[in-house]
């Protein structure tokens, strides 16, 4: 059966395993299918939407190697989707934005400051907690590769402030993000007592969050998060 590019993209995202996505997309020119990948950000199945996010990062990086301006246009498209005036539903957009920067050094150099500004209250702050979750995930993803640059931009300070968020998902992701930012410089002070208190609340509710942790896609539980903290010698848990 011959599929249209749109149907082919959807079939790949729905049926292929995460590790085989890049190979599955290889027969298709990235610039011809990238819009269909963006469309899949709104897929009702969490796993499919996440695979679209990760595919977007890879495909945008490939496009940047061939046509940097085209890749810039894609990033600006995401920026417009995050603008209230766009009227769009920006689900998975911050995560896709971050993944593109993670995968492409040139785009990271040009847009990291803008991406971080979405969590700065004096910047392009996004107030909706469900979207804040995605920005914080993006910071955590980028921290595994560009930790020093995030500190230069003072982003960890803004992330830490969100430990007071009324949203459980935001608090969960703040702690997870902090595990990616260690070791902390002497100028970055955090309260272990405060982190412990928030973590205890999450453990009591058996809170879990569906995400890509850099290796696999799935539910991360508050218990797993606690174990990750204990494994980091910086924290006295």
Secondary structure, 3 states (H helix, E strand, C coil): CCCCHHHHHHHHHHHCCHHHHHHHHCCCCHHHHHHHHHHHHHCCCHHHHHHHHHHHHHHHHHHHHHCHHHHHHHHHHHHHHCCHHHCCCCCCHHHHHHHHHHHCHHHHHHHHHHHHHHHCCCCCCCCCHHHHHHHHHHHHHHHHHHHHHHHHCCHHHHHHHHHHCCCHHHHHHHHHHHHHHCCCCCCCCCCHHHHHHHHHHHHHCCCEEEEECCCCEEEEEHHHHHHHHHHCCCCCC
